[in-house]
Amino acid sequence: MLITLDLDNVIFNMKPIYQKAFRQAGQEYKKQTSWDIDSVYEEEVCCNLINLWTSDYLYKMPVLDKKIPQILNNLMAQKDIKVLFVTERLLKQPKKSFQQLRRAGIKCTFDQVIDKPGLKSDILKELRPDIHFDDSPYVIKGCIKKSVPVVMISNNSTLYNHDLRAKVEHYPNLRAALIGKGLIQKTK
């Protein structure tokens, strides 16, 4: 079985980047309500976000759930499951994404990190995962269109993808999604 996972807002918490972009602009933080940030935020906040997304600060984001590294390590230890981390970050730097995963305690290999040019849904169609986990509405729509099995991570912080909830299976976080798909057991 091949499982593919997005990084940002699925494994890593992106809220610190947004908060910092607002602080730099001298504004109070507002949740992202649309994937199109230009339609939600003022120009200065958008510029700050782009600068942060293309800086090393991106690779310092913490995991969303402190249990995820161990959960993913246990999943990767199963002989019948292969896990790949597929990201679509602005700068294609798989080495930095790999190092971020390792610093978080996720014992992946460099070959498990896919960060290359192209639409993520096209890359996923080529990889042919049994299931992909993502939060991006564009990736979700692309996966649906290209018949890539996808589960959406959608919670109160991901207001930008709530309109897709009626169209795709969704869970509030990766741990709940892995439990819901029967890939891990519920723990206390």
C-alpha positions as CSV (number, residue, x, y, z in Angstrom):
1,M,0.0,0.0,0.0
2,L,1.3,3.5,-0.9
3,I,0.3,6.4,1.3
4,T,1.2,10.0,0.3
5,L,1.1,12.9,2.7
6,D,1.2,16.7,2.3
7,L,3.5,18.6,4.7
8,D,2.1,22.0,5.4
9,N,-1.1,22.1,7.6
10,V,-1.2,18.3,7.5
11,I,2.0,17.5,9.4
12,F,3.5,20.9,10.1
13,N,1.7,23.8,11.7
14,M,1.7,26.8,9.4
15,K,-0.1,29.2,11.8
16,P,3.2,30.7,13.1
17,I,4.1,31.9,9.6
18,Y,0.7,33.6,9.3
19,Q,1.0,35.1,12.7
20,K,4.5,36.4,12.0
21,A,3.4,37.9,8.7
22,F,0.7,39.9,10.5
23,R,3.1,41.0,13.3
24,Q,5.5,42.2,10.7
25,A,2.7,44.3,9.1
26,G,1.6,45.6,12.5
27,Q,-1.8,44.0,12.2
28,E,-3.8,41.5,14.2
29,Y,-3.8,37.9,12.9
30,K,-6.8,36.8,10.8
31,K,-7.5,33.2,9.8
32,Q,-7.1,32.3,6.2
33,T,-10.7,32.0,4.8
34,S,-9.7,31.6,1.1
35,W,-6.8,29.8,-0.6
36,D,-6.4,33.0,-2.7
37,I,-4.6,35.1,0.0
38,D,-4.8,38.2,-2.2
39,S,-8.5,38.2,-1.8
40,V,-8.3,37.9,2.0
41,Y,-5.3,39.8,3.2
42,E,-3.8,43.3,2.6
43,E,-0.8,43.6,0.3
44,E,1.7,44.0,3.0
45,V,0.6,40.8,4.8
46,C,0.7,38.9,1.4
47,C,4.2,40.1,0.7
48,N,5.3,39.1,4.2
49,L,3.8,35.6,3.7
50,I,5.5,35.1,0.4
51,N,8.8,36.2,2.0
52,L,8.4,33.8,4.9
53,W,7.3,30.9,2.6
54,T,10.5,31.3,0.6
55,S,12.8,31.6,3.6
56,D,14.3,29.1,5.9
57,Y,11.6,30.1,8.5
58,L,9.2,27.7,6.6
59,Y,11.5,24.8,7.5
60,K,11.3,25.6,11.2
61,M,7.5,25.0,11.6
62,P,6.5,22.6,14.4
63,V,4.4,19.5,14.0
64,L,0.7,20.0,14.4
65,D,0.4,17.0,16.7
66,K,3.4,15.9,18.8
67,K,2.3,12.2,18.4
68,I,2.4,12.3,14.6
69,P,6.2,11.5,14.3
70,Q,5.8,8.3,16.3
71,I,2.6,7.4,14.5
72,L,4.3,7.9,11.1
73,N,7.4,6.0,12.2
74,N,5.2,3.1,13.2
75,L,3.3,3.3,9.9
76,M,6.6,3.3,7.9
77,A,7.9,0.3,9.9
78,Q,5.1,-1.8,8.5
79,K,6.4,-3.9,5.6
80,D,3.2,-3.7,3.5
81,I,3.0,0.2,3.7
82,K,5.2,2.7,1.9
83,V,4.9,6.4,2.9
84,L,5.9,9.3,0.7
85,F,5.9,13.0,1.7
86,V,4.7,15.0,-1.3
87,T,4.9,18.8,-1.0
88,E,4.3,21.7,-3.4
89,R,6.3,24.5,-1.7
90,L,7.2,27.6,-3.6
91,L,10.9,26.8,-3.6
92,K,11.8,23.3,-4.6
93,Q,14.1,22.3,-1.8
94,P,13.5,18.6,-1.0
95,K,16.7,18.5,1.2
96,K,15.3,21.1,3.5
97,S,11.9,19.4,3.7
98,F,13.7,16.1,4.4
99,Q,15.7,17.8,7.2
100,Q,12.6,19.3,8.6
101,L,10.9,15.9,8.8
102,R,14.0,14.4,10.4
103,R,14.3,17.2,13.0
104,A,10.6,16.6,13.9
105,G,11.5,13.0,14.7
106,I,10.1,11.4,11.5
107,K,12.5,8.7,10.4
108,C,12.1,9.0,6.7
109,T,14.7,8.6,4.0
110,F,15.5,11.4,1.5
111,D,13.9,9.3,-1.3
112,Q,10.6,9.5,0.5
113,V,10.4,13.3,0.0
114,I,8.9,14.4,-3.3
115,D,9.3,18.2,-3.9
116,K,9.6,18.8,-7.6
117,P,8.2,21.1,-10.3
118,G,4.7,20.5,-11.6
119,L,1.2,20.3,-10.3
120,K,1.0,18.1,-7.3
121,S,-2.1,16.3,-8.6
122,D,-0.1,15.3,-11.8
123,I,2.7,14.1,-9.6
124,L,0.3,12.1,-7.5
125,K,-1.4,10.6,-10.6
126,E,2.0,9.4,-11.7
127,L,2.8,8.0,-8.2
128,R,-0.6,6.3,-8.0
129,P,-1.0,6.2,-4.2
130,D,-3.7,4.1,-2.6
131,I,-4.5,7.3,-0.6
132,H,-3.3,10.8,-0.4
133,F,-3.8,13.2,2.6
134,D,-3.9,17.0,1.9
135,D,-5.5,20.3,2.9
136,S,-5.2,22.3,-0.3
137,P,-8.5,22.8,-2.2
138,Y,-6.6,22.9,-5.5
139,V,-4.8,19.7,-4.9
140,I,-8.1,18.1,-3.6
141,K,-9.9,19.2,-6.8
142,G,-7.1,18.0,-9.0
143,C,-7.0,14.6,-7.3
144,I,-10.8,14.2,-7.7
145,K,-10.5,15.1,-11.4
146,K,-7.6,12.7,-11.9
147,S,-9.1,9.9,-9.9
148,V,-6.4,10.0,-7.2
149,P,-7.9,8.7,-3.9
150,V,-7.7,11.6,-1.5
151,V,-8.7,12.5,2.1
152,M,-8.9,16.1,3.1
153,I,-7.7,17.5,6.3
154,S,-10.3,20.2,7.2
155,N,-10.8,21.8,10.6
156,N,-11.6,25.2,12.1
157,S,-8.2,26.5,11.0
158,T,-8.6,25.4,7.4
159,L,-11.6,27.6,6.5
160,Y,-10.2,27.8,3.0
161,N,-11.3,24.3,2.2
162,H,-14.7,23.9,3.9
163,D,-16.6,24.3,0.7
164,L,-15.2,20.9,-0.4
165,R,-16.4,18.9,2.6
166,A,-19.6,17.7,0.8
167,K,-17.4,16.4,-2.1
168,V,-14.7,14.5,-0.3
169,E,-14.0,12.5,2.8
170,H,-12.5,14.8,5.4
171,Y,-11.1,14.6,9.0
172,P,-10.0,17.4,11.4
173,N,-6.4,16.2,11.5
174,L,-4.0,13.6,10.2
175,R,-4.3,11.3,13.2
176,A,-8.1,11.2,12.9
177,A,-7.8,10.6,9.2
178,L,-5.4,7.7,9.7
179,I,-7.7,6.2,12.3
180,G,-10.7,6.8,10.1
181,K,-9.1,5.0,7.2
182,G,-8.1,2.0,9.4
183,L,-4.4,2.6,9.0
184,I,-3.7,3.0,12.7
185,Q,-5.6,2.1,15.9
186,K,-7.1,4.8,18.2
187,T,-4.8,5.4,21.2
188,K,-5.5,7.0,24.5
